[in-house]
Amino acid sequence: MSTLKSRITNAVVSLTGDSKRLPHRLHTIAHLGKHLAPTAGHRRLLTLLERAIEENHPSIQLIARIMDQTSRPYHAALARLFVEHAWEGYRQRDQFRKEHGLFPPSFIVLSPLAACNLGCQGCYAGAYGHQEPMLSYADIERIIREAKGWGSRFITISGGEPTLLWRRVPGEQRGLRDLAREHQDMGFLVYTNGTLISDDMAAEMAELGNVSPALSIEGYREHTDGRRGDGVFDRLLHAMEILRRHKVLFGASVTYTQRNLETVASDEFIEFLIAQGCFYAWYFMYIPVGRAPDLSLMVTPEQRRQMARKTYEWLTRRPIFVADFWNSGPLVGGCIAAGRPNGYLHVNHRGDITPCVFMMYSTHNIHDSQSETPLLDALRSDFFQHLRAGQQEVEHNPLSPCLIVDHPEVLREAVEATGARSTQEGQTVLTELQPELAERAAQWQAIADEMWHGGEVYPGVAETYNENNWQWPEAAMVSPAGMVGRRRPREVHRLWRSAS
């Protein structure tokens, strides 16, 4: 297997600077991958890649951008991540299922600190305050090693502002860059406000190849500075220029509200992000959690519909990967919280293990016991199990996935039934805000059902969900049939020769 992994990595790295042969080589790699893939689900994804190549889909243009505009360590890191997470990691996750009776999440989100050099309006992390504790380097390593042990090869790091810990975690001589260097077989997505990115930091990221910063931006100068402070927009543009120059693979993180939606939902803005060098854009709907939430910032159901249309359009027509944490629900089977298959869980700066970054409730903390598997303990908890059961019970429209704003009764019932505690003092999402959230949820459900069944976005996907009996995507991939390397070895070797 190690030889096959190195060959796939080398094949991807060889795509650099060979734009004319890029489609052919990608097609060969995808065709080869189908013979090595562990499940029918993986093979279906590779078939989609083949089709995209044949149709010259914008995603192929995006791959060409990545190969041309990022450093070679990123090419190798992406290939390793693809092989390690999809194949080797999948086998580990399937073994975990056999041993523990549940399929583990694909990744975790880690927020090692709440501190930040900015004070942005409506920030869910900022609601914790700036005098909070933070995780130690040993804490971070412990969490990552447990997730890696069950087959995850992808970690998202949020905050606070994680670049404050780039060179060293307080009390240590090591920081996040050392963590990335020690775990080269993993990928790290780092959400950052971008204002602390320097030439040295960008050069280190380019050398590592497995760290990708997602820079928070609210639109142009007016909206970005209005929420984040005077001068932040210009500092962001400077950070993007530095990242481009060092050939770092980076993207944008956009929070949309009633105030900036018309700007960030425009074609001009997505073209602006592409021109600045962004390879992806994560869109986040404002969620009224934490202290003193502002409901006036929440988009209306019709505005949410507008955003769903645009993110789908960009994903299918622009050379940039665009995902909306809510409106892209059909791509991942709805809500991905509470450690469900193909989903994630979150660990905050105090060590509280929460279902997601926005669900600030917990029954487990990594410091509560001497358990070597605190994440597994949380996955097995009544709280997480109650939420996962709620996700499946509804068989809901995946355009309406969220257990906070779309199905608030599920979160409320889970908290009440299990005694989960709030990790943020003064939350009102389960009290004062419940009536209005329930009303908004009903309004959105009517629109979402019309969109889903009418094929307004992701046409044809509803039929696939019905065929799979609404199983979660990765759960549907579970198969005892042959694993990597067992299929048609002569055909595999023939393909390798043709790719050389």
C-alpha positions in Angstrom: 0.0 0.0 0.0 2.9 2.4 0.8 4.2 2.0 -2.8 0.7 2.8 -4.2 0.4 5.8 -1.9 3.7 7.2 -3.1 2.8 6.6 -6.7 -0.4 8.5 -6.4 1.4 11.3 -4.6 4.0 11.4 -7.3 1.4 11.3 -10.1 -0.4 14.3 -8.6 2.8 16.3 -8.1 3.8 15.6 -11.7 0.8 17.6 -12.8 2.7 20.8 -12.0 3.5 22.9 -15.0 1.8 20.5 -17.4 -1.5 22.2 -18.1 -1.9 20.6 -21.6 -1.7 17.1 -20.1 -3.6 17.9 -16.9 -7.0 16.5 -18.0 -5.5 13.3 -19.3 -3.5 12.7 -16.2 -6.4 13.5 -13.9 -8.6 11.1 -15.8 -6.0 8.4 -15.5 -5.6 9.0 -11.7 -9.4 9.0 -11.3 -9.8 5.8 -13.3 -7.0 4.2 -11.3 -8.5 5.3 -8.1 -11.8 3.5 -8.9 -9.8 0.2 -8.9 -8.3 1.0 -5.5 -11.3 2.6 -3.8 -12.6 0.7 -0.7 -16.4 1.2 -1.4 -19.0 1.9 -4.0 -19.5 5.3 -2.6 -15.8 6.3 -3.2 -16.0 4.9 -6.7 -19.1 7.0 -7.4 -17.2 10.1 -6.4 -14.3 9.2 -8.7 -16.8 8.6 -11.5 -18.1 12.1 -11.0 -14.5 13.4 -11.3 -14.1 11.5 -14.6 -17.3 13.1 -15.8 -16.2 16.6 -14.7 -13.0 16.1 -16.7 -14.8 15.0 -19.8 -17.2 18.1 -19.6 -14.4 20.5 -18.7 -16.2 21.5 -15.5 -15.0 24.6 -13.7 -13.7 22.3 -10.9 -11.0 21.1 -13.4 -10.1 24.8 -13.9 -9.8 25.1 -10.2 -7.4 22.1 -10.0 -5.4 23.8 -12.7 -5.3 27.0 -10.7 -4.1 25.1 -7.6 -1.3 23.3 -9.6 -0.2 26.5 -11.1 -0.5 29.0 -8.2 0.5 27.0 -5.1 3.8 25.6 -3.9 4.8 22.0 -4.7 4.5 20.9 -1.0 0.8 21.7 -1.3 0.4 19.3 -4.3 2.1 16.5 -2.3 0.1 17.3 0.8 -3.3 17.3 -1.1 -2.4 13.9 -2.6 -1.4 12.5 0.8 -4.6 13.8 2.3 -6.7 12.3 -0.5 -5.1 8.9 -0.1 -4.7 8.9 3.7 -8.2 10.2 4.5 -10.3 8.5 1.8 -8.6 5.2 1.8 -6.3 4.4 4.7 -8.4 6.6 7.1 -11.6 5.1 5.9 -10.3 1.6 6.7 -9.5 2.9 10.2 -12.9 4.4 10.6 -14.6 1.2 9.5 -12.5 -0.8 12.0 -13.5 1.8 14.7 -17.2 1.1 13.7 -16.7 -2.7 14.2 -15.0 -2.2 17.6 -17.2 0.5 19.1 -20.5 0.1 17.3 -20.5 3.6 15.7 -18.9 5.2 12.7 -16.6 8.1 13.9 -16.8 11.6 12.4 -14.4 12.5 9.6 -12.9 15.5 11.3 -12.9 17.7 14.3 -12.9 21.5 14.9 -10.5 22.6 17.5 -10.7 26.1 19.1 -7.6 26.2 21.3 -8.2 29.8 22.5 -10.9 32.5 22.7 -8.5 35.4 22.7 -8.4 37.6 19.5 -6.7 40.8 18.4 -10.1 42.1 17.0 -13.5 42.4 18.5 -15.9 41.7 15.7 -19.7 42.2 16.1 -21.7 39.0 16.5 -18.6 36.7 16.8 -19.7 33.4 18.4 -16.2 32.9 19.9 -15.8 36.5 21.1 -18.9 36.0 23.2 -16.7 33.9 25.6 -14.6 37.0 26.6 -10.9 37.7 26.4 -9.8 36.5 29.8 -10.5 32.9 29.1 -8.1 29.9 29.5 -6.6 28.2 26.5 -5.6 24.6 25.7 -2.0 23.6 26.2 0.1 22.1 23.5 -0.2 18.7 25.2 -4.1 19.1 25.1 -4.0 19.9 21.4 -1.7 16.9 20.7 -3.9 14.6 22.7 -7.1 15.6 20.8 -5.4 15.3 17.4 -3.9 12.0 18.2 -7.2 10.5 19.2 -8.9 11.7 16.1 -6.0 10.5 14.0 -6.3 7.1 15.7 -9.8 6.6 14.4 -8.8 7.6 10.8 -9.3 11.3 10.6 -6.7 13.1 8.6 -8.3 16.6 8.6 -8.4 19.1 11.4 -10.0 22.6 11.4 -8.5 25.1 13.8 -10.6 28.1 14.8 -10.6 30.5 17.8 -10.4 33.2 18.8 -7.5 34.0 16.5 -5.3 30.9 16.0 -2.4 32.6 14.4 -1.6 34.0 17.8 -0.4 30.5 18.5 1.5 30.0 15.3 5.0 30.0 16.7 4.3 29.1 20.3 1.5 28.1 22.7 2.0 29.8 26.0 4.2 27.7 28.3 5.7 25.9 25.3 8.4 26.6 22.7 6.2 25.0 20.1 3.1 26.3 18.2 0.7 25.4 15.5 3.4 25.3 12.8 5.3 22.6 14.8 2.0 20.6 15.1 1.6 20.7 11.3 5.2 19.7 10.8 4.8 16.7 13.2 1.6 15.6 11.4 2.5 15.9 7.7 0.0 13.2 6.8 -2.8 15.5 8.0 -4.4 18.7 6.6 -5.1 21.8 8.7 -7.7 24.4 7.8 -7.1 27.5 9.9 -9.8 30.2 10.3 -8.1 33.5 10.8 -8.9 37.2 10.6 -5.7 37.5 8.5 -4.4 40.6 10.1 -1.4 38.8 11.7 -0.2 37.0 8.6 3.4 38.0 7.8 6.0 37.1 5.1 7.7 34.7 7.5 4.4 33.0 8.4 3.3 32.6 4.8 6.8 31.2 3.8 6.5 28.6 6.5 3.0 27.6 5.4 4.2 27.3 1.8 7.1 25.1 3.0 4.8 22.9 5.1 2.1 22.5 2.5 -0.6 21.1 4.8 -1.9 24.4 6.4 -4.5 26.4 4.6 -5.7 29.7 6.0 -9.3 30.8 5.5 -9.4 34.6 5.9 -12.6 36.2 7.3 -14.1 38.9 5.1 -17.5 40.5 5.1 -17.6 42.1 1.7 -15.7 45.1 0.6 -14.2 47.9 2.9 -17.6 49.2 4.2 -18.9 46.0 5.5 -15.6 44.4 6.6 -14.4 47.5 8.5 -17.9 48.1 9.8 -18.0 44.7 11.5 -14.2 44.2 12.2 -12.8 47.6 12.7 -11.2 50.4 10.7 -8.4 49.4 8.4 -9.1 45.6 8.5 -10.1 45.4 4.9 -6.8 46.9 3.7 -4.9 44.6 6.0 -6.7 41.6 4.6 -5.8 42.6 1.0 -2.2 42.9 2.1 -2.3 39.4 3.7 -3.8 38.0 0.5 -1.0 39.6 -1.5 1.6 38.0 0.8 -0.1 34.6 0.5 -0.3 34.8 -3.3 3.4 35.7 -3.5 4.4 32.7 -1.4 2.0 30.4 -3.3 0.0 29.4 -0.3 -3.3 27.6 -0.8 -5.8 29.9 0.9 -9.5 30.9 0.8 -12.1 33.1 2.4 -14.6 32.8 5.2 -17.7 34.9 4.7 -20.4 35.5 7.3 -23.6 36.8 5.7 -26.2 38.9 7.5 -29.1 41.1 6.4 -26.6 44.0 6.2 -24.1 42.6 3.8 -26.0 39.8 1.9 -26.5 41.8 -1.3 -22.8 42.4 -1.5 -21.5 38.9 -0.7 -24.2 37.2 -2.8 -23.1 39.1 -6.0 -21.1 37.7 -8.9 -18.8 40.7 -8.6 -17.8 39.7 -5.1 -17.0 36.0 -5.9 -15.0 37.2 -8.9 -13.2 39.6 -6.6 -12.2 36.7 -4.3 -10.9 34.7 -7.3 -8.9 37.7 -8.4 -7.4 38.0 -4.9 -6.2 34.4 -5.2 -8.8 32.5 -3.1 -9.2 28.9 -4.0 -12.3 28.3 -1.9 -14.9 30.3 0.0 -16.8 29.1 3.1 -20.1 30.9 3.6 -21.6 31.1 7.1 -25.1 32.3 7.9 -25.2 34.5 11.1 -26.6 32.3 14.0 -27.9 34.0 17.1 -25.8 32.2 19.7 -23.6 33.5 22.6 -24.2 36.6 24.7 -26.7 39.3 23.4 -27.4 37.8 20.0 -28.9 40.2 17.5 -31.8 38.7 15.5 -31.8 41.7 13.2 -28.5 40.3 11.7 -30.2 37.0 10.7 -31.2 36.8 7.0 -34.8 36.4 6.1 -36.0 33.1 4.6 -36.1 34.7 1.1 -32.6 36.0 1.5 -31.4 32.6 2.5 -33.0 31.2 -0.6 -31.1 33.8 -2.6 -27.8 32.7 -1.0 -28.6 29.0 -1.6 -29.1 29.7 -5.3 -25.9 31.7 -5.6 -23.6 29.3 -3.8 -24.9 26.4 -5.9 -24.4 28.5 -9.1 -20.8 29.4 -8.2 -19.9 25.9 -7.2 -21.0 24.6 -10.6 -19.9 27.6 -12.8 -16.8 29.2 -11.2 -13.2 28.0 -10.8 -13.5 28.2 -7.0 -14.9 25.8 -4.4 -17.8 27.4 -2.6 -19.7 25.8 0.3 -22.4 27.2 2.5 -22.4 25.6 6.0 -26.2 25.5 5.8 -27.3 25.6 2.2 -24.8 23.0 1.1 -26.6 20.4 3.3 -27.5 18.2 0.3 -23.8 17.5 -0.3 -23.3 16.0 3.1 -26.7 14.6 4.1 -27.9 17.5 6.3 -26.6 18.4 9.8 -23.0 17.1 10.3 -22.8 17.9 14.1 -22.6 15.6 17.1 -20.0 13.4 15.5 -22.2 11.7 13.0 -20.6 9.7 10.1 -18.9 12.1 7.7 -19.5 14.8 10.2 -17.6 16.5 13.1 -17.5 17.6 16.7 -15.9 20.6 18.4 -13.6 21.1 21.3 -13.4 24.6 22.7 -10.7 26.5 24.5 -11.8 25.1 27.9 -11.8 21.6 26.7 -15.6 21.3 26.5 -16.6 18.8 23.8 -19.6 20.3 22.0 -21.7 19.0 19.0 -20.6 22.0 16.8 -19.1 25.4 17.2 -22.5 27.0 17.3 -24.1 24.5 19.7 -22.6 25.7 23.0 -23.7 22.8 25.1 -21.7 20.0 26.5 -21.7 17.0 28.9 -18.0 16.1 28.6 -14.7 17.9 28.9 -11.3 16.6 28.1 -10.0 17.5 31.6 -12.8 15.8 33.5 -11.2 12.4 33.6 -8.0 10.5 32.9 -9.7 8.7 30.0 -7.4 8.3 27.0 -10.4 8.7 24.7 -12.4 11.7 25.8 -13.7 12.2 22.3 -15.0 8.7 22.2 -16.6 9.2 25.6 -18.5 12.3 24.2 -19.5 10.4 21.0 -21.1 7.7 23.3 -22.7 10.2 25.6 -26.5 10.4 25.9 -26.4 14.0 24.6 -24.6 13.2 21.3 -26.7 10.1 20.8 -29.9 12.1 21.4 -28.8 14.6 18.7 -27.8 12.0 16.2 -31.1 10.2 16.7 -32.9 13.6 16.1 -31.0 14.1 12.9 -32.2 10.8 11.5 -35.7 10.8 12.9 -36.8 13.8 11.0 -35.6 12.5 7.6 -35.6 16.2 6.9 -34.9 18.1 3.8 -31.1 18.6 3.8 -31.6 22.2 2.7 -33.1 22.6 6.2 -30.4 20.9 8.3 -29.6 22.9 11.4 -30.7 21.8 14.9 -30.4 25.4 16.1 -32.4 27.4 13.6 -34.2 24.8 11.4 -35.2 22.2 14.0 -34.7 24.0 17.3 -36.9 21.5 19.1 -34.3 18.8 18.6 -31.6 20.7 20.4 -34.0 21.8 23.2 -35.2 18.2 23.8 -31.6 16.9 23.8 -30.5 19.4 26.4 -33.5 18.9 28.6 -33.3 15.1 28.4 -29.6 14.8 29.2 -28.9 17.8 31.4 -26.3 19.2 29.0 -24.8 22.4 30.4 -24.3 25.7 28.5 -20.7 26.5 27.8 -21.6 30.1 27.4 -23.2 32.1 30.1 -26.3 34.1 29.2 -27.4 32.1 26.1 -31.0 32.7 25.1 -31.2 30.4 22.1 -33.3 27.8 24.0 -35.3 30.3 26.0 -36.3 33.8 24.8 -35.4 33.2 21.2 -37.2 29.9 20.9 -40.6 31.2 19.7 -39.2 33.4 16.9 -36.7 30.7 15.9 -39.5 28.2 15.6 -41.5 30.7 13.5 -38.6 31.4 11.2 -37.9 27.6 10.9 -41.5 27.0 9.7 -41.2 29.8 7.1 -37.9 28.4 5.8 -39.2 24.8 5.7 -41.9 25.8 3.2 -39.3 27.5 1.0 -36.8 24.7 1.4 -39.3 22.0 0.5 -40.3 23.9 -2.7 -36.6 24.2 -3.6 -35.7 20.6 -2.8 -38.5 18.8 -4.6 -38.5 21.2 -7.5 -34.8 20.7 -8.1 -34.0 24.4 -7.8 -30.6 23.5 -6.5 -28.7 20.2 -6.6 -31.2 18.8 -9.2 -31.5 15.0 -9.0 -30.0 14.7 -5.6 -33.3 14.2 -3.9 -33.9 11.0 -5.9 -30.4 9.7 -4.8 -31.3 10.4 -1.2 -34.5 8.4 -1.6 -32.7 5.5 -3.2 -30.2 5.4 -0.3 -33.1 5.4 2.3 -31.7 8.7 3.7 -28.5 7.1 5.0 -25.7 9.4 5.8 -23.2 9.5 2.9 -20.3 7.8 4.6 -22.5 5.3 6.4 -23.8 4.2 3.0 -20.2 3.6 1.9 -19.7 0.9 4.6 -19.1 -2.4 2.9 -17.3 -5.6 3.9 -16.2 -6.1 0.3 -12.6 -5.9 -0.9 -10.5 -3.1 0.4 -7.6 -1.2 -1.2 -5.4 -3.0 -3.7 -7.6 -6.1 -4.1 -9.2 -5.3 -7.4 -7.9 -6.2 -10.8 -4.1 -5.8 -10.2 -3.1 -6.2 -13.8 -5.5 -3.4 -14.8 -4.0 -1.2 -12.0 -0.4 -1.7 -13.2 -1.4 -1.1 -16.8 -2.9 2.3 -15.9 0.2 3.2 -14.0 2.3 2.5 -17.0 0.0 4.7 -19.2 0.3 7.5 -16.7 4.1 7.6 -16.8 
